Amino acid sequence: MSKYAAVIEYDGTGFKGFQAQPGNIKTVQGEITGALKVLLGDYEQFSYAGRTDAGVHAKHQVISFRTEKKIDFYRFKWKLNCLLPGDIVVKEMRSVHDTFDARKDAKWRQYSYFVVNNSYQSVFLKKYSLLITKELDIEAMRASVDKFSGVKDFASFCNNNLQQGSTIRQVHSFKIRKFSDGLLVFRIAASSFLYNMVRIMIGTVLEIGKEERRIKSIDKVFKGKNRKLAGKIVPAKGLFLTNVEY
């Protein structure tokens, strides 16, 4: 048996998330595993780095699987991409050690959220970013993101009804970069994330940028451990899984 890893890119608009679900529900995993079944027949230990939600995209999702067949990467990637729908593509493949697991071995995942702070939105960004026409206080937002770094209880920044287990997570970095035409990219790296955690964090920081919330309120949100204290969740369309580190 040989084990392989692949980097996957997809537009999550038409999918009900990455993870396979019961019934005839369209998911990214369902499309990938279906194509693998056609090419390989039997395979096992399918794993993935990040369980993206409905409407969330990926530039760098990592999967892993085992198979008895030896794979020619160029030919196999070509055939796999021919079988996959147009909104999913395999970018690269490699051999990995037999114990490698795309989820368990990941040290951290990075998500990026795209916001356009302008009077208009480029036609090439409308599907993949949030438009905010009110001028944002970028320096205030940058000052606020430091409060999220470190090991903290993110109970206020997740969907309490669907979250199970510990709500303590470690955020390694939270940065905001500004580009031309008002494009802002929020990048968050953490060992793992709670359900809706990134989108609620971004929504909270944007309220600071809109002067609807003060920076010091973040401390109260963490202390309160109550979803109602944090900001509104931002739409899924602007969120991308952009890197996974092993």
C-alpha positions in Angstrom: 0.0 0.0 0.0 1.2 3.5 -0.8 0.0 6.8 0.7 -0.5 10.0 -1.2 -1.4 13.6 -0.5 -2.9 16.2 -2.8 -3.6 19.9 -2.8 -7.1 20.8 -3.8 -8.6 24.1 -4.9 -12.3 24.7 -5.2 -15.1 27.3 -5.5 -17.4 26.4 -2.6 -20.4 28.4 -4.0 -22.3 25.4 -5.2 -21.5 23.0 -2.4 -23.0 22.3 1.0 -19.5 22.3 2.5 -16.5 20.0 2.1 -17.5 17.0 4.3 -19.6 14.3 2.8 -23.2 14.2 4.1 -26.0 11.6 4.1 -28.4 11.6 1.2 -28.0 13.2 -2.2 -26.2 16.4 -1.0 -23.5 17.9 -3.1 -20.2 18.2 -1.2 -16.6 18.7 -2.3 -15.6 15.4 -0.6 -18.4 13.6 -2.4 -17.1 14.7 -5.8 -13.5 13.9 -5.0 -14.1 10.5 -3.5 -16.4 9.6 -6.4 -13.6 10.4 -8.9 -11.1 8.5 -6.8 -13.4 5.5 -6.8 -13.5 5.6 -10.6 -9.7 5.7 -11.0 -8.6 3.5 -8.1 -11.4 1.2 -7.2 -10.6 0.5 -3.6 -8.7 3.1 -1.4 -8.7 3.8 2.3 -7.9 6.3 5.0 -9.2 9.4 3.2 -8.5 12.5 5.3 -8.6 16.2 4.8 -7.1 19.3 6.5 -10.1 21.5 6.9 -13.8 21.0 7.0 -15.0 24.1 5.2 -18.6 25.1 5.5 -21.2 25.6 2.8 -20.2 28.4 0.4 -16.6 28.6 1.7 -13.8 28.2 -0.8 -10.2 26.8 -0.8 -7.0 27.7 -2.5 -5.1 25.1 -0.5 -7.1 22.2 0.9 -5.0 19.1 1.6 -6.3 15.5 1.3 -4.6 12.2 1.9 -5.5 8.5 1.1 -3.9 5.1 0.7 -4.1 2.7 -2.3 -2.5 -0.4 -3.5 -2.0 1.2 -6.9 1.2 3.0 -7.9 0.4 6.5 -9.1 2.0 8.4 -12.0 1.3 11.9 -10.7 1.1 13.6 -14.0 -1.3 11.1 -15.6 -3.3 10.6 -12.5 -3.8 14.3 -11.8 -4.8 14.9 -15.4 -7.4 12.1 -15.3 -8.7 13.2 -11.9 -9.2 16.8 -13.1 -11.1 15.5 -16.1 -13.5 13.6 -13.9 -14.0 16.4 -11.4 -16.5 19.3 -12.0 -15.2 22.6 -13.1 -15.3 24.2 -9.7 -12.8 21.7 -8.2 -9.2 21.2 -9.3 -6.2 19.1 -8.1 -3.2 21.4 -8.1 -0.4 19.0 -7.0 0.2 15.5 -5.6 3.0 13.8 -3.7 3.9 10.6 -1.9 3.8 10.8 1.9 4.9 8.5 4.7 2.5 5.7 5.7 1.3 7.3 8.9 0.6 10.7 7.3 -2.9 12.1 8.0 -3.9 15.4 6.3 -6.0 16.4 9.4 -4.1 15.1 12.4 -0.6 16.1 11.1 -1.5 19.7 10.3 0.3 22.2 12.6 -2.0 25.1 11.6 -4.5 26.2 9.0 -4.7 29.7 7.5 -8.0 31.2 6.4 -8.3 34.5 4.4 -11.3 36.7 4.2 -11.7 39.3 1.4 -13.5 42.6 1.9 -13.8 45.4 -0.6 -14.0 48.8 1.1 -15.0 51.0 -1.8 -18.0 52.6 -3.5 -18.1 49.6 -6.0 -17.0 46.0 -6.3 -15.0 44.6 -9.2 -17.1 42.1 -11.2 -14.3 39.6 -10.6 -14.6 40.0 -6.8 -18.4 40.1 -6.4 -18.7 36.3 -5.9 -15.7 36.2 -3.5 -15.7 39.2 -1.3 -17.9 41.4 1.0 -18.6 45.0 -0.1 -18.6 47.7 2.6 -19.1 51.2 1.2 -18.6 53.0 4.5 -14.9 54.0 5.1 -13.4 51.6 7.6 -10.9 52.6 10.3 -8.2 50.2 9.3 -5.7 51.2 12.0 -8.4 50.6 14.7 -9.1 47.2 13.2 -5.3 46.4 13.1 -5.0 47.4 16.7 -7.9 45.1 17.7 -6.7 41.9 16.1 -3.9 41.4 18.6 -6.5 40.6 21.2 -7.3 37.4 19.4 -3.8 35.9 19.4 -2.7 33.2 21.8 -4.5 30.4 23.6 -8.0 31.6 24.5 -11.6 30.4 25.0 -13.4 31.3 21.8 -16.9 30.3 23.1 -18.3 33.7 22.1 -16.9 33.3 18.6 -18.7 30.2 17.5 -22.1 28.8 16.8 -23.0 27.5 20.2 -25.9 25.3 19.0 -23.6 23.2 16.8 -20.2 23.4 18.6 -19.2 20.3 20.6 -16.3 19.8 22.9 -13.7 22.3 24.1 -13.9 25.9 22.8 -10.3 26.7 23.7 -8.1 27.3 20.6 -4.7 28.8 19.8 -4.6 31.6 17.2 -1.0 32.0 15.9 -1.6 35.2 13.9 -4.3 37.6 12.7 -3.3 40.2 10.1 -5.0 42.7 7.9 -3.5 43.7 4.5 -4.7 46.6 2.3 -4.4 46.4 -1.5 -5.4 48.7 -4.3 -9.1 49.5 -5.1 -10.0 49.1 -1.4 -9.3 45.4 -1.2 -8.7 44.2 2.4 -7.5 40.7 3.2 -7.9 39.4 6.7 -5.6 36.4 7.4 -6.0 34.2 10.4 -3.8 31.2 11.3 -4.7 28.8 14.1 -4.1 25.2 15.1 -7.8 24.5 14.5 -11.0 26.5 14.4 -14.5 26.3 15.9 -17.6 26.2 13.8 -18.1 29.7 12.2 -15.2 31.1 14.3 -13.4 32.9 11.5 -16.5 34.6 10.1 -17.6 35.8 13.6 -14.2 37.1 14.4 -14.1 39.0 11.1 -17.6 40.4 11.7 -16.6 41.6 15.2 -13.5 43.4 13.9 -15.4 45.0 11.0 -17.8 46.5 13.6 -14.7 48.2 15.1 -13.8 49.5 11.7 -17.3 50.9 11.3 -17.1 52.6 14.7 -20.0 50.4 16.0 -17.8 48.8 18.6 -14.8 49.8 20.7 -11.6 47.9 20.8 -11.8 47.3 24.6 -15.1 45.5 24.1 -13.2 42.5 22.8 -12.0 41.7 26.3 -15.6 41.6 27.5 -16.6 39.4 24.7 -14.0 36.8 25.6 -14.8 37.0 29.3 -18.6 36.7 28.7 -18.4 33.4 26.7 -21.6 34.3 25.0 -22.2 34.3 21.3 -24.6 37.3 21.6 -21.7 39.5 22.7 -19.7 39.1 19.5 -20.3 40.7 16.2 -22.5 39.5 13.3 -21.3 36.7 11.2 -20.0 37.7 7.7 -21.2 35.9 4.5 -19.4 32.6 3.6 -18.6 33.8 0.1 -15.5 35.9 1.1 -13.8 33.1 3.1 -11.0 30.9 1.7 -8.8 28.2 3.2 -5.5 29.5 1.9 -2.7 27.4 3.6 -2.0 24.4 5.7 1.3 23.9 7.4 2.8 20.5 8.4 
